[in-house]
Amino acid sequence: MAVDYSRIHRLLKILMYIQGENGWTAKRLAVECGTTERNIYRDMKMLEGAGVPYAFDKETNGYIVRRDFFMPAVEMTLEESLALLALAERIGGEEQVPFTKPAATALSKIRCNLSPAIQQELKQVEDHVAIRLAAINPPEGTEDVYETVRAALARRQVLSCKYDSVGGNHHSGEEFSFKPYTLLFSQRAWYTVGHHDGRRAVRCLKLNRFNQCQLTEQTYEIPKGFTLAKHLGNAWRMIRGTKSYDVELRFDPQFAETVADTHWHPTQELFYQEDGSLIFRCMVDGLDEIVWWILGMGPHCVVNQPSELAERVRDLAAGIVSQYQKPPKAAGKQAAKTKKPARR
């Protein structure tokens, strides 16, 4: 007799859901499992025939399974449970970090084995815990690249790639071999760091700029001793320059506390002055990223050193000011010409 593996898979999912949390009705299960309520009722009959001790609980308005049915309770504290909830459901389940949604499914498997006391405490608190990361664009068209890079890392297979570089330089669109060393989520997007054979160097590439990413039969090894931390060095964020700079910034009293509240860089040192201002010192490899951070602080930040950084901030600030020196009427006409019609 042929085995209906799709139904077996659905039965396992139903068990996982109704053990993990309360409130799973036939309608909700049908939506989650991609089937009809009639099929769910049939599945529940099959579970009953298999001796699964479940019941419909009117108080929680959903199916429940006796807690001791499968595994002994997992010994976790409320703090540990909340931490997992925050990471798995609030970040993974809501995909604030793309491609981490399976974390919510994993948490469901853990939740069903928490002790009844922790389950009850978690229920009282979980709806009052929120995490909101920086907004990102939906990762449309990137999931296949993410999965391919992940497979390449797992199997150590070289990738055949084409990539759209920023500014469309002469390397853009050329085919090259790439050996991924790590996947990195930073600055609202996924990247992969690895050896770019075309550039003969380790590069950090943004996943949504790949227009070709395919596994090859060729294999590779990640160099011994390679770590992301060593590769990034003292970069401000992700772009490591070839030269190191001792940076000193002065923040006025109005912004001193705001800056001191955050740990911006591993090498930072903070020194409050008698007038309430703040001296911020750090060592960075390259200035391409920190210059934009400084500009974001507006008039509240002054570069004391190096002079090269002060000049770059001054020139960029002058360019910003020049954009606002056009006569207001001319700027208004230009805006009217480029205004798009409102959607209905």
C-alpha positions in Angstrom: 0.0 0.0 0.0 1.3 3.4 -0.9 2.3 5.7 2.0 0.9 9.2 2.1 4.0 11.0 3.3 2.4 14.4 2.9 -0.3 13.4 5.4 2.3 12.0 7.8 4.2 15.3 7.6 1.0 17.2 8.2 0.2 15.1 11.3 3.6 15.8 12.7 3.1 19.5 12.1 -0.3 19.5 13.8 1.3 17.7 16.9 4.1 20.2 17.0 1.7 23.2 16.8 -0.8 22.1 19.4 2.0 21.0 21.8 3.8 24.3 21.3 1.1 26.8 22.2 -2.6 27.2 22.9 -5.3 28.4 20.6 -4.8 26.1 17.7 -8.3 25.6 16.2 -9.1 23.4 13.1 -9.4 26.6 11.0 -6.1 27.9 12.1 -4.4 24.6 11.6 -5.9 24.3 8.1 -4.4 27.7 7.1 -1.0 26.9 8.5 -0.9 23.4 6.9 -2.3 24.5 3.6 -5.3 22.2 3.6 -9.1 22.2 4.5 -10.8 22.1 7.9 -12.3 18.7 6.8 -8.9 17.2 6.4 -7.8 18.6 9.8 -10.8 16.9 11.4 -9.8 13.6 9.7 -6.2 14.1 10.9 -7.4 14.6 14.4 -9.4 11.3 14.2 -6.2 9.6 13.0 -4.2 11.0 16.0 -6.9 9.8 18.3 -6.7 6.3 16.8 -3.0 6.4 17.3 -3.5 7.0 21.0 -2.4 10.7 21.1 -4.0 12.1 24.3 -5.4 15.4 22.9 -8.6 17.3 23.6 -10.3 20.6 22.7 -9.9 23.0 25.5 -12.8 25.6 25.7 -10.8 27.8 28.0 -8.0 28.3 25.5 -10.2 27.8 22.4 -7.9 25.2 20.9 -6.5 21.7 20.9 -4.2 20.6 23.6 -2.0 17.5 24.2 -1.2 16.1 27.6 2.2 17.6 28.5 3.8 14.3 29.5 3.0 12.6 26.2 6.3 12.8 24.4 9.3 14.2 26.3 10.1 15.3 29.8 9.9 19.0 30.3 12.9 21.0 29.3 14.5 22.7 32.3 14.7 26.3 31.3 14.3 29.5 33.3 11.9 32.2 32.4 14.8 34.5 31.4 16.2 31.8 29.0 12.7 31.2 27.6 12.1 34.9 27.0 15.5 35.3 25.3 14.7 32.4 22.9 11.3 33.9 22.3 12.8 37.3 21.5 15.4 35.8 19.1 13.2 33.2 17.4 9.7 34.7 17.3 10.3 38.5 17.4 13.3 38.5 15.0 13.1 35.2 13.2 9.3 34.6 13.1 8.7 38.2 11.9 11.7 37.9 9.5 13.3 41.2 10.7 16.4 39.4 9.7 15.5 37.7 6.4 15.7 33.9 6.1 15.6 33.3 9.8 11.9 32.3 10.0 12.7 28.6 10.6 13.8 29.8 14.1 10.1 30.3 15.0 9.4 26.6 14.0 12.3 25.4 16.1 11.0 27.4 19.1 7.6 25.7 18.8 9.4 22.4 19.2 11.1 23.6 22.3 8.0 25.3 23.8 6.0 22.1 23.9 8.5 20.7 26.3 8.8 23.6 28.7 7.6 23.0 32.2 3.9 24.0 32.9 5.0 26.8 35.3 7.3 28.4 32.7 4.7 28.0 30.0 2.2 30.0 32.2 4.7 32.7 33.0 5.8 33.0 29.4 2.1 33.4 28.4 1.7 36.3 30.7 4.8 38.1 29.5 5.4 37.3 25.8 2.8 39.7 24.3 4.5 42.5 26.2 8.0 42.0 24.7 8.8 43.7 21.4 11.9 44.0 19.3 12.0 46.4 16.3 15.2 46.3 14.2 16.1 48.8 11.5 13.6 48.5 8.6 14.8 46.7 5.5 13.4 46.1 2.1 11.7 42.8 1.4 14.5 40.4 0.2 12.7 39.6 -3.1 14.8 37.5 -5.4 17.6 37.0 -2.8 16.5 33.8 -1.1 17.8 31.6 -3.9 21.2 33.3 -3.6 21.2 32.9 0.2 20.4 29.2 -0.1 23.0 28.6 -2.8 25.7 30.3 -0.7 24.7 28.4 2.3 24.9 25.1 0.4 28.3 26.1 -1.0 29.5 26.7 2.6 28.2 23.4 3.8 29.7 21.4 0.9 32.7 23.6 0.3 31.8 24.0 -3.4 33.1 26.9 -5.5 30.4 29.2 -6.9 30.2 30.5 -10.5 29.0 34.1 -10.2 28.1 37.4 -12.0 27.7 40.5 -9.9 26.5 44.1 -10.4 29.1 46.3 -8.8 28.3 49.7 -7.4 28.6 52.3 -10.2 28.7 49.7 -12.9 32.5 49.6 -13.1 34.4 47.6 -15.8 34.2 44.4 -13.7 30.4 44.5 -13.4 28.7 41.6 -15.0 31.8 39.6 -15.6 31.7 35.9 -14.6 34.1 34.8 -11.8 34.6 32.0 -9.3 33.8 32.7 -5.7 34.7 30.7 -2.6 32.5 31.8 0.3 34.0 31.9 3.8 31.0 33.2 5.7 27.5 34.6 5.5 27.1 38.0 7.2 24.0 40.0 8.1 24.9 43.6 8.7 23.6 47.1 7.9 20.1 45.8 7.0 21.2 43.3 4.4 22.9 39.9 3.9 26.5 39.6 2.5 28.9 36.9 1.8 32.6 37.2 2.5 35.0 35.0 0.5 37.7 34.8 -2.1 36.9 36.5 -5.4 39.1 34.8 -8.0 38.6 37.7 -10.5 40.0 40.2 -8.0 42.4 37.7 -6.5 41.4 38.9 -3.0 38.9 38.4 -0.3 35.8 40.5 -0.9 32.5 41.2 0.8 29.6 40.9 -1.7 25.9 41.9 -1.1 23.5 39.1 -2.0 21.0 41.2 -3.8 23.5 42.3 -6.4 24.2 38.8 -7.7 22.6 38.1 -11.0 24.2 34.7 -11.3 25.2 32.3 -8.4 25.6 28.6 -9.2 27.3 25.7 -7.6 30.1 24.0 -9.4 31.8 20.6 -9.0 35.0 22.3 -7.9 35.8 22.2 -4.1 37.8 24.5 -1.9 38.9 24.9 1.7 38.5 27.9 4.0 42.0 29.1 5.0 43.1 28.1 8.4 42.9 31.0 10.8 40.4 33.0 8.8 37.8 34.8 10.9 35.5 37.6 10.1 36.9 39.6 12.9 40.4 39.4 11.5 39.2 40.2 8.0 37.3 43.3 9.1 40.1 44.5 11.4 39.2 48.0 12.8 36.8 48.9 10.0 34.1 51.2 11.2 31.5 48.8 10.0 32.3 46.6 7.0 34.7 48.4 4.6 38.3 48.0 5.8 40.7 50.5 4.3 44.4 50.0 3.8 45.4 52.6 6.2 44.8 53.0 10.0 43.8 56.4 11.5 43.7 57.7 15.0 40.4 59.6 15.1 39.4 62.3 17.6 36.0 63.8 17.6 34.4 66.4 19.8 30.7 66.3 20.6 28.9 69.3 22.1 27.2 69.0 25.5 23.8 68.6 23.8 24.9 65.4 22.0 27.4 64.0 24.5 25.1 61.7 26.5 23.4 60.4 23.3 26.8 59.4 21.9 28.1 57.9 25.2 25.0 55.7 25.5 26.1 53.5 22.6 29.2 51.4 22.0 30.0 52.4 18.5 33.4 50.8 17.9 35.6 48.2 19.7 38.5 50.7 20.1 36.5 53.7 21.3 37.5 55.8 24.3 35.3 58.5 25.8 36.5 61.6 27.8 34.1 64.1 29.3 35.2 67.7 29.3 34.5 70.3 32.0 32.0 72.1 29.7 30.0 68.9 29.3 31.3 68.1 25.8 32.7 64.7 24.9 36.0 63.7 23.3 35.5 60.5 21.3 38.7 58.6 20.2 39.1 55.5 18.2 41.4 53.8 15.7 39.7 52.9 12.3 41.0 51.2 9.2 39.8 53.5 6.5 37.6 56.6 6.5 35.0 55.7 3.9 32.3 54.7 6.5 33.0 56.8 9.5 32.8 60.0 7.4 29.1 59.4 6.8 28.4 58.6 10.5 30.0 62.0 11.4 27.9 63.8 8.8 24.8 62.2 10.4 25.6 64.0 13.7 25.2 67.4 11.9 26.7 70.4 13.7 27.0 68.6 17.0 30.3 66.9 16.0 33.7 68.4 15.0 36.6 66.4 13.8 39.8 67.3 15.7 41.9 64.8 13.9 43.0 63.5 11.4 43.1 66.5 9.1 42.2 64.2 6.1 38.9 63.2 7.7 38.1 66.9 8.6 38.7 67.9 5.0 36.4 65.1 3.7 33.6 66.1 6.1 34.0 69.7 5.2 33.9 69.0 1.4 30.9 66.7 1.7 29.0 69.2 3.9 29.7 72.0 1.4 28.3 69.8 -1.3 25.1 69.3 0.8 24.8 73.0 1.4 25.1 73.7 -2.3 22.1 71.6 -3.0 20.0 74.1 -1.0 21.4 77.3 -2.5 19.1 77.3 -5.5 16.3 79.9 -5.5 13.2 78.4 -3.8 10.9 79.1 -6.8 13.2 77.3 -9.2 13.5 74.3 -6.8 9.7 74.3 -6.5 9.2 74.2 -10.3 11.7 71.4 -10.6 9.8 69.4 -8.0 6.5 70.0 -9.8 8.0 68.6 -13.0 9.2 65.4 -11.5 6.2 64.8 -9.2 4.6 61.5 -10.0 0.8 61.2 -10.1 -0.9 59.9 -7.0 -2.0 56.3 -7.0 -5.7 55.6 -6.9 
